[in-house]
Amino acid sequence: MTHRERILRAIRGEMPDRLPFAPRLDLWYTANAQSGTLPEKYKTCSFDEIARAEGWALHKINPEYQQVRKPEDNLHWALGILSYKETVYGFKFSPDVELEIKENAGRTKITYRTPVGSVSTTTVYTEEMRKAGVSNFWVDEHVLKGPKDYRVVGYIFENLKLFRDDRDFLKWKEDIGEDGVPFTLAGRAASPMHHIQKYFVDATDFYFHCHDYAKEMRALAESMGKFFDQIIQLVGDSSAEVVYWGANFDDLITYPAFFEKDIVPWIRKAADILGRKGKYVSCHCDGENLGLLDLIRDSGMHIAEAVTPAPMTKVPVEEYYRRWSDKLTLFGGIPSILLLRESISDEEFEAYLEHLFKAVAPGKRMILGIADSTPPKAVFERLVRIGEKVEKEGCLPLEAGAFRPLIHPAMPEAAKPLSREIVWDEEFRQVQNDVLEGDHAAIQEHIRGLLKKGAKAEDILKRGMLTAMEVINERFKSGEAFIPEVLLSARAMNEAVRVLEPHLAGTQLAAKGQVMIGTVKGDLHDIGKNLVITMLKGVGFETVDLGIDVPAPAFIKAVEEHKPHILGLSALLTTTMPQMKAVIDGLKQKGLRDRVKVMVGGAPVNDKFARDIGADGYAADGAEAVTLARKLMAET
Ligand code: B1M
């Protein structure tokens, strides 16, 4: 059986002869080709040649974002209107949409002038980013800044024409032949609302926009439906068999209520229409999916790709297989850190493989892959080892059997019972309610009213607002509240503190301490960092956001100049975690280490790592970050 037949059988829910194995090599390849560290015998090969030589199926989902056929193909990144060799469509703006493009030192500012108004975006892609192996653009200016921008963007999308352009896709398909199945890229967003979230606003501001401009956002999503319908039509008419439909599902970012209401209907629509044409819809489920397990299973998607189990997320691989394999095909299952010697020993690696082969028995609807992709520092021999094991022991049906999950804890519940209810304080009931509801306008009025009546600012803050914020933090911790609630409550707190501030002067309560936080060098993930900042701010800390991709010397300089009580470091990539140590070592060298407490966090970080690098503490989430910051302040 060829790789292609095997993969298609797995997708259709039939039994292939053995488990398909299709590791994603692009990230690993680019990093090692650039640093000259590809395995000796593959020094001059492409990643497809390496996969072929090893007998693995070919797999690629992301286009090389910077390698385009013509400049305009990736020019409109900030609008998410893109065309690549891997897509089957091109696009054309309406003639009445005028573009003004200004480029300067890696920054591209585009103004879109339409009959209903103008909007602008700025993207950044510098030589330094290229050298660091970054392929995504950085959006410095998002298109939606205020309510009037919505209509303009709606106009652009309503009048955008997509057309068939699948020559390169056909060639790619031919090149792959029987060695894999090409996934054509529909888009990284699975629905209009998901598209707005991914491209049009800052990841954190999205939740504020949803609340503040709900009507405008609905209307925009409506206008964008035509864009998505055109994609479905063009993919449906193409020779692609599998379509990549949306990425980065995660129960915090695409939280359950949002996923169900604003994403699932479009996955279902695409899957229904394309399914009738014999095509399969694949979604990139690379995030934490504990809270989305049933929603994803019932969404209609045919393939959940980049399935990343414990220990990188909370869901063990056997749980994924048990919950999903009746309805959809799992692609992934091998968390990328398994390939890293510094994270996982050879024994643990072997134990995981043993476990995996039993956990996914009988092996139907399973395509083995590295989730989400092979990391730059992967031990190549481990990939080879997986390939050998698949060949020798991967014949289907696999035999189930007792296994001992060695390297992950028991799966926590998706939602635990309420951990803390608010204790209402009659005098401050309204402001407590405003914080809980995230009503930043009402709270200011209510506070002014209370101050007029002679209430003490300190009491309003302490008995009214902070108690409510604590409840929100607890609810977030226990899975009852999601990002929007936390962000809106924290915003209400911040607005309220501004009204209270003049009256708080002189009291000890004005600030609980100063925390400076940044995402380390090489890392562009900022959603978690922003959430931590918001939650700290919400309970009264003064915070300074140092941004993303912050080099160690910049952290050190900031500590030297501003003398914060706490320095917070966030990292989401295994490859950038060592930067945390570089910062701590740098602080030591400069004699600053004793002057500041260092807390670290981010998905791949843990307690042990924090201790090993000499940090003062680790927090697993925003609520823990608040607890930790308080503890550290008590120690200063
Ligand atoms: Co990326 N990505 N990503 N990504 N991404 C991860 C992190 C990954 C785990 C996916 C996977 O493998 N399944 C993987 C890393 C693997 C690894 O190294 N261990 C990964 C990869 C590989 C990549 C790229 C390399 C992909 C590629 O190009 N091939 C690329 C790297 C770009 C770069 O940084 N140089 C990349 C890009 C992206 C997007 C741009 C598409 C997007 C980021 C958008 C943005 O941040 N503006 C993205 C996303 C969204 C994710 C996932 C799906 C979700 C991350 C997230 O925001 N979660 C993620 C999967 C995952 O984490 N399981 C993944 C929600 C957020 C609220 O949680 O950030 O964990 P989190 O923050 C939590 C805690 O960790 C903690 O509190 C927060 C709130 O509860 N916390 C702290 C965080 N910082 C803290 C600091 C503290 C204390 C607590 O004290 C200071």
Residues whose N, C-alpha, C, O or C-beta is under 5 A from the ligand:
A	BS01	B1M	L27 A203 N248 F249 D250 L252 I253 D286 G287 E288 A306 T308 M312 A371 D372 G522 D523 L524 H525 D526 I527 G528 K529 L531 V532 G568 L569 S570 L572 L573 T574 T575 M599 V600 G601 G602 A603 P604 A619 A620 D621 G622 A625
